[in-house]
Amino acid sequence: MAKTERVLDVLIVDDDDADTLMIEEALMAASPAPEVHRVADGSEAIEYLRRRGRYTEARRPDLILLDLNMPRMSGHEVLAEVKGDDQLKSIPVVVLTTSTALPDITASYTRHANAFVTKPMDLDGFEAAVGKIKKFYNETAVLPGDTES
């Protein structure tokens, strides 16, 4: 039995404007379109998630799409911070990166990433990969905010 669809709140953590645009377009292609927020580096991601500075009104995301290679604070560092924080560690984190390096894959899962997805190089493959991530987290996975207390 499929769960009832709801609007996902997705945080994209990626410093590449072109990749971010493709991610957003792929997320918006399927219904219902998610709420999408973007930060451009790891330090900004932590501020957003901890609702500091200009992000005091930020909503807790249902899903984080995280690039690894970013300035100021890498995706690996963000992942370690998120999964080491009792308030944040239940948020699913999908590493979405250009890397295919085994050390990056291993380190991501060691730091408790929920999935590791290599960004396809072609537009159709990229949109398909992001669409599958959205479909899984929107239609199949049960997230902490899905249950009534």
Disulfide bonds with the S-S distance in Angstrom:
none
